[in-house]
Each structure stands twice: as C-alpha cells, then as structure tokens.
Amino acid sequence: MDDGLMSQVSVAAPPVGFVASEKSLCNELEVSAEHCDRTGQILVVSDDRALPLALDLVQRMPRLRLRADPGAWRHGDATPDHPLADVDNLFGIAGWYEQHFPVGGPVDGYTPSKFLRATDRPARQALLEQTADLPPNIITRIAIEATVLEAVRRDDFLDDLAAHQGRKFSFIFADKKDPIAEYQRIEGLRQVLGEHPGSEVDHVDPLIAADALASGASWAGVGASSARRMPRRPGDKGGPNSAGYLPGLFLEELLELRSPMIYADWYANSRSPYCATCVRPLDVFEPTTTDKAVIIGHNLHQTTAHIASLVAQAPEARAAWLREVRLEAHARHMQLNPLGDMVLNRGLHRFLELDDPQMRSMSRAGAWK
C-alpha cells in the first residue's frame, strides 16, 4: 500500500476527486480545495451556495479544477412536467446554463436535476430528454434512489438510459444509509457503468469509488465527510453522531472508514496504525476543528493514493487487483480480531461475499461460513 506521498504530485492526477460542502464543522471545503489545488484533482462544491463558493475558491486558487453542484436534487422530487429546477419557460435550460455556467468560465457544473424516485419512469424519461443537448462544461446529473439498481427495477432503468447511449451521465445513488453497499445494488452499478462507460459516480466512499472505476466509470467523486459519502433522499433525516464526534478516518490497510476512537479500541493490544504523510498515529485525535481537519486531509491523500494504485493496473486487471486488496484487508481484520467481536465495513463485507469464487457467506465479523 502506498503511504500517500504520491498524492502530493500534481501531474497525472488519478480519476478520483472529492465532494465537499461549507456546511461542515470539519473545515472540509477549504481542506479539500487546498488538496485539489496541489494535486490537480477535481473538486465538486456540493452546497446550496455552490456557485458563489466555487467562484470564491477559484479567485484564490486559479489552478483549481472546480464543479458546482447547487443540489436541487436534495430539496425536491422530479415530476414529468418539472424534472429540472430553476429553469424558466422563456429561455429554458439553455438560458440557465448560459447565465450560471457559460462555456469557458472558471467553474463547470451539472444540470439542475431534481431527485428521481426509482419507480417514476416518466419523470426520469423527461429529465433525460430535457438534458439531451448540453454544452461541454455541463454534465447530466441523475440523482436517484439507490433501489433502482436492484434487479426488480434495474431493467427499466437500463432501458431508459439505453435510449441515450453515448451520453455521459453523473450518477448519485441515494438512500437513508450506505446507499450502494448491498449485493444487488453493487451488481447493478457495475452493469450501469459497463453499459455506459465514461459516465461518473460521486457522493460515494473510497470502496465504492474504486469499484466504479474498475467497472467503467471515467471519474469518481468521494465525499470529504460522511454526509457527502452517504447521500440521502429528500426528506430523509440524519443518523447518529460518530464515536467521539470525530469524522470517519480512511484506514487503507483495513479498507475501513471509522472514527479514530473505534480504531483505538481495535488496536488496544496492537501497534497503532500510523500515517507517514500525516506523521502521526491514526487512533489518537481530539474532537477539535483542527484535528477534524487533519482527519479530512488524511482521507483525501489516502484515497488519492489508493485510487492511483488501482489505475496503475491495466484496465482489464483492475477488478482482480481490487479483489486481492480486499482479501488482504480481510486477512488483517482477522489477525486483529481473533475473538470475532469487530464488525466489518458493510461495503467490504458485501464485496468479499459477492466476489467469492466459492460463493460462501460471511459473518459480519468476517468469518467465512
């Protein structure tokens, strides 16, 4: 595993960027902007004030590659008559993007798509039709319930997308918690990306991002904090606070995203995990703004290094490489957890079972059955 140093190199940035918001107590937007300014990665500002925030950032960091997502999908459902927000009848979507995202401007953007419910095909079809002719700096945003990836609804979804073969889509799959970390949803995402290579997925965690890139995605956007990694549907309420009120920290050796307080418990009788880039152990943090920002910064460089290692493999070898990396992480879990009282990351658990050649099941603590 790389220690993250390669993420400090701005040339040939890997096809992963980050999604950040001002609505955070972790200073995630500024930390993410500084990281992406160094590395050349894309930063998506996902916020109700996304465009002015992005314009402010690019004034201060002229090299920063930015996209603005005002997130109409967070606030209301699409209908067949109104799949887009803030688009008036006189000038339509062409007038909207010329006003907000002129070609050649400093910030790229997404269509102002409202949220799509999995069963509402007419709204979905209307959104696809109304966003068919876009300038090169605007991507069709499809923010939709993650249940659309399950077998019972997947074919209809694929049929609707197939009518627009060759277009580039930017997908967000939302649910109450862990939107994609289910067997059928992982399989569905792989199929969607296989049939629409070059499309993107964002608001995901590093494990989902890596699998998407191995399945045909051209770019993945990892959330800088949990709210940007687990997008919710309009009306969904938030979950409980993390242990110690600390952000989840990406520990590549275990492929986990946990509060450092959880790691402190797991590694109580072992040597603490250590990051050479951050120059500190990874299981001792205080719930201060400064320490939270350090965790965010660690996640950015560690995710970047993880994806850089993936894309260093030949495209046809990436899925197999990921399977080996997951098995190595699982082996470390089992060494650390001989009593079987630690629960694996839900996504890791699902990937291990789904890709097991013997088709075995596994306990949540990681024991094969």
N, C-alpha and C positions, 0 to 999 in steps of 0.2 A: 504493500500500500504506500502511496506517496504521502509525504508529510505535509503537503500543501504548498511547498515553496514554488512549484510550477505555476500556481495560480497567480503569482505576482508578475508573471511575464505577460506583457500586453499583446504580443504577436500571436496570431493563430489562436484566438480565444475559442475554447470549445463551445459547441452549440447548446449551451445552457446559460440562462440569465436568471434574474431574480425579480420578484414581485414584492413591492413594499408600499407602505402607507404612512401617512403622517399620524394616523390615529393609533399611536403605539406609545407605550411607556419605555420602550427599549431603544429609542432613537434610531429605529430601523431604516428609515428613509435616508437619513444622512449617511449612516454607516454603509448602506448598500450603494449609494451614489459614489462615495469615495472609492469603494472597492471596484465598481464597474468602470469608473474613470481610469483607474490604474490598469485594469485588465482588458478593456475593450469589449466587455460583455454588455448585453442589452439589459437595461433596467426598465421594468414596467411600473409606472406610478399608478397604483390602484386605489383611488380615493375620490370622494365626491368633488374635490377640488384638484383633480389630477392635472388638468392642463395648466393652470397658473403655477402649481407646484413644479411641474416639469419645466416650464419656461424659466422659472427662477433658478432651478438647478443648472440648466444649460447656459445661463448667463454667467454663472460662477464656474462652471466646468465645461468649456466649449467643446471638448472632445467626447463628452458623454453621449452614448447612443441611447436615446430615450423613446419610450412609447407612453402615451397617456391613456388610461382606461377610467373614464368617469363612472363606470359601473352602473349603467341604467338597469342591468340585469339583477342587481342587488335589491332593487326597490319595487319591482312590479312585473307581472306576467305579461307575456306577449299574447296578442289575440290575432286572428286572421286579418282584422281591419287595421290593427295598430301593432305590428311586430317591432317597430322602432320607436325610440323616444326622441323628443326634441326635434322632430323633422316636420316642418310645416308643409301645408299643401301647395303653396305657391312655388317654392324653389326646390322642394323635395330633398332627397339625400345629397344630390349634387351641390345644392346651396349650403347644406350643413357642413360637408367636409371642406368646401372652399372657404367657409368662414372660420372653421376651427383648425383644420389641418391642411393648409394649402401645400400643394406639391412643391418640394424644395425647401419647406420650412424646417425648423430645427427639431421638431417633435413629430413622430409618426403616431398613428392611432388605430382604433378599432371602430367598427360600425356601432352605433348606439343601440345595440340589440337589447330588447327586454328578455326576461327569463322565459325559457321554454319548458313547459311541463311535458313529461315523457309521452303522455297519451294524446297530446294536442297536435296531430299531424297538420291540420290546416294552418295553424299559426307557424309551424316550422316551415312548411312549404312557402308561405307568404314571405317569411324572413329571407329564405334562400332566393326567392325571385327578386325581391326588392334590393338585394345587395349583390346582384349579379354583375353589375358594371361599376367597378371601383377604380380609383387611381392607385398607382403602385405603392403609395405610402399608407394605405388603409387596408386592413385585413377584416374579413367577415368573422365577427365574434359569434360563436354558438355556445351560449351558456345554457345548460340543460340539466335536468335531473339525471343523476347517475344511473338510475334504474333503467334508462333507455338502452344501456349496454347489456342488460340481461337478455337471455335467449328469447323470452316471450315477446319482447318489443324490438329486439335488435334488427330483425329483417326489415321492418318498416322504416327504421332509421337509416339503414344502409340503402334501401331503395330510394328514399328521398335525397340522400346525398349523391347517389349514382346518377341522378338526373343532372348533376352539376359536376361531372367528372372533369378533372383537370384544374379545378379551382383550389385555392389554398384556404383552409379554414383554421381558425384558432379556437380550440375547444376548452371549455371549462365544464367539468362534471361535478355537480354539487349534491350534497346531502347533509343530513344532520351531523354525521361524524364519519371520518375515514371513507370518503365517497367511493373510491375505486378499489379498496382493499377487500374485495370479495371475488371468489373464483370466476363466476360468470362475467363480472364486470372487467376483470383483467383480460379474460379471453376476448370480450367484446371490444375493448380498447385496442388490443393487438390487431383485431380484424379490421376495425375502422382505419387504423393507421396503415395497415397493409394495403387496403383498397384506395387510400388517399394519401400516398406518400408525399412528403413535403409539407404536410399540414403540421400544426403546432398544438401543444397542450400546455397550459400553465395553471397556476394556483395548485401546484402539486408538491409532494415531498421528494427528497432525493431518490428514493427507491422507485417510485412511480416514474419519475423523470428518466432515470436510467433505462427502465424497461421500455418506455415510449420511444426513446432514441434508438434502442436496439430493434424496434418494431417498425421503423419507417418515418418517425417524426423528424422534421428538419431542425426543430428547436424546442426546448422545454424551459418553462419558467417556474423556478422553485420559490415558494413563499419564504420570505425572510422571517416570518413569525407564523405561529400556528393558525391564525385567522386567515392568512394568505395561503396556507397549505391545505386547509380543510374548508373550502368554500361552502357556505350554507345557502339554502334556498330562501327566497323572500318569505319572511315570517318565522323562520327557524330562530330559536333562542340559543344563546351561548351555553357552553359547558362549564364544568367546574374549573377552579384555578389549579394550576400545576403545583406540584410539590415545592414548597418553599417560595412560591410566587416567582419562580425562575423560568425563563424560556427553555424549550426543549433544545438540547445540545446534540448535534450530529456526531456520533461516535462511529467512525467508519469501520473500525475493527469488529464491531458487533452489528453494524447496519441498524443502529437504534437512534431514535430521537427522544430523549428522556430528559427530565430535569436533572441537573447535576446532583441533586440530593438523592435521587434514585441510584445513580452511579456510586455515590459514597457508600450506600448500603450494600450494593452488589460487590464492590471492591474492598469491603471492610477487611478481609483477610488476604488480600492480594495487593500487588503493586498498583498504585493509582495510574489510570491512563494519563498520558502526557502528550501535549502538542508542542512539537519543536518550533513551529511557526509562532504560536502564541507565547511560547516559553513559559508554560505553566501547567500544573496538573489540571485535569478536566473534571474533577469531582469536588472542588472547593470554590464556591462562589457565594457572594452575599447578594441579597435582593435589592441592590442599588442600581440606579440608572447606569452608572459606569460599568459595573460587572455585567449587567444585562446586555449592554452594547458589545462587550467583549465576546459574549456567547454568540451574538448575531454575527459578529465579524468572523469568529471561528467557523461557524456554519457556512458562511459564504466561501471562504477559501477551501474548506474541506470538501464541500460539494463540488466546487470547480475542479479540484484535483481528482475526485472520484470519477467525474464525467470525462475528464481528459484521459484518464487511464482507459476508460471504456472505448472512446473514439480512436484511441491509438491502435485498437484491434481492427482487422479487416472487417468491413460491414457484415459479411456472412458469418464471421466468427464471434460477433458481439453477444448474441444471446447465450451461446455456450460459455463465454467468458463470465457473463453475469451469473450463470448457474453455479460456476465454480466459486466465485466470490461469495455467493450466498451460502454455499456449503461450508466454506472456510469460516464465515461469521457464525454459522450454526455450531460448528465444532468448538469455537471459542466460547460460545454461550454454554455449551455442555460442560466444558472444563471449569468454567466459572460457577456453574450451578449444579453441583453434583447431587444436591438434595431435591432438585426439581421444584423449587419454590419461586422461581422467576418466570414471568410471562414474556414471551417473545413479542416483538413488534408485530402488530397484526398483518401488515403488508409482507414482512419477511416470512411469517408463518404461512401465509397464503401462497406466496411464490414457491416456497420449498415444497409444499404439498402438490401444487399444480404441475410443477415440472419434474416431479419424482418419477423416474422411469419404471419403478416398481408399483406406482400408483398407491403408495401407502398413505395412511392418515397419520397425524401427529398431534400429540397433546399440546395445549397452549404453552407448556413449559419446554417444548421442543423434543420430547421423546417420541421416536417412531413407534408406531403400534404394529 
